[in-house]
Amino acid sequence: MSDSKSKIFVTKSHLPPKDKYFELCSQIWDSGQLTNNGPFVKKLESELNNRFNNNISYVTNGTVAIQIAIKALDLTGEIITTPFSYVATTSSIVWENCTPVFVDIEKEYLSIDPEKIESKITKNTTAILATHVFGNPCDVTKIEQIAAKHNLKVIYDAAHAFDVQYQSKSILDYGDISTLSFHATKIFHTSEGGAVISQNKELDHKIKYLRNFGHNGRTAFHGLGINGKNSEFHAAMGILMLDEITHVKESRKSAYQMYIQELAHLNDLTILKIRPETIWNYSYFPVILKNEELLNKLLDDLKTWDIYPRRYFYPSLNSLPYVTNISCPNSERISATILCLPFYANMENKLITHICDKIKKVVT
Ligand SMILES: *Cc1c(COP(=O)(O)O)cnc(C)c1O
């Protein structure tokens, strides 16, 4: 085994210059304010508000963001959701005492299939919670029509969709609430962090007190709340990462093009398609193998070269031990055959050709 430095993982967190971060830490020391809506949290929030022209509440992480979204909309009963996402999408529904009802995904874009939603709606359905998986927009137009017809709320888990535009506007403008994750593995990160976004001023107000214990001033309360606040240290990371994001996306774009050039002609591997009318963010590089046997063979082989892609997302969430399993054949097949390849900013071309050479030894 070679040392851990040479191991190639699915992602590598981009970091701002160390001295700049230390300078902001020094300001935190001097001010003595570590959290509770301090100057860096306010600055990050206002920069994000401007960037997305929307109401952003910066919170602890992307999972708490989903839980706050469900609480803010007073959801109960059944929530229609996608089986192809990170576990937090489903676990948040269950954590909030609602029941996830799975609807299978579209084969091409891997997000919830709107054609299959209506047959799953019952008198107990209160919302649709869908994921813009890998930053690929859901079919938001059809979802909106269905939600309006059946009087359902819509939450988008936009954890992968920072800076994605669809039909000439921010993807965060769709639905009642969108949530972001700023976890270290996401393209824009604050080491841990997330955000809840709503265009509706009243909802935004509710989200802001929900994340702060329900406080209305020091001694009064609007209602139930949780501690969803984030700290000055995390916000400082975010402020500096905003300066990096243009470079991060450009660098990922060139890595993406290099991968395409190397892999697009292979027969037993399919590269994710992005929905038309999308300005994408180059957040992941998923490939779908011909079958699971080939996937396992590839994983085993790449491991000998210290290359570790990830099975995002496996297993299909309808098979979790704490949900009612509803058969979702597309999601189950995709989950069994999809891999995210190493993909991050500042990957050298020769690293990409190295990875692709190894892939081409196994996949034709
Ligand atoms: C990362 C992720 C989350 C959870 O975000 P955290 O910030 O890690 O809590 C939720 N949904 C999806 C689709 C994710 O990829």
The ligand as a Tripos MOL2 file, in Angstrom:
@<TRIPOS>MOLECULE
LIG
   15    15     1     0     0
SMALL
NO_CHARGES

@<TRIPOS>ATOM
      1 C1        -25.1020   16.3170    1.5100 C.3       1 LIG1
      2 C2        -26.5530   16.0890    1.3050 C.ar      1 LIG1
      3 C3        -27.5130   16.3630    2.3030 C.ar      1 LIG1
      4 C4        -27.1320   16.6430    3.7250 C.3       1 LIG1
      5 O1        -26.3760   17.7580    3.9110 O.3       1 LIG1
      6 P1        -25.4450   17.8720    5.2170 P.3       1 LIG1
      7 O2        -24.9760   19.2860    5.1280 O.co2     1 LIG1
      8 O3        -24.3410   16.8710    5.0760 O.co2     1 LIG1
      9 O4        -26.3050   17.6250    6.4040 O.co2     1 LIG1
     10 C5        -28.8510   16.2680    1.9840 C.ar      1 LIG1
     11 N1        -29.2550   15.8820    0.7590 N.ar      1 LIG1
     12 C6        -28.3770   15.5890   -0.2120 C.ar      1 LIG1
     13 C7        -28.8960   15.2070   -1.5540 C.3       1 LIG1
     14 C8        -26.9990   15.6450    0.0340 C.ar      1 LIG1
     15 O5        -26.1270   15.2850   -0.9120 O.3       1 LIG1
@<TRIPOS>BOND
     1     1     2 1
     2     2     3 ar
     3     2    14 ar
     4     3     4 1
     5     3    10 ar
     6     4     5 1
     7     5     6 1
     8     6     7 2
     9     6     8 1
    10     6     9 1
    11    10    11 ar
    12    11    12 ar
    13    12    13 1
    14    12    14 ar
    15    14    15 1
@<TRIPOS>SUBSTRUCTURE
     1 LIG1         1 GROUP 0 **** ****
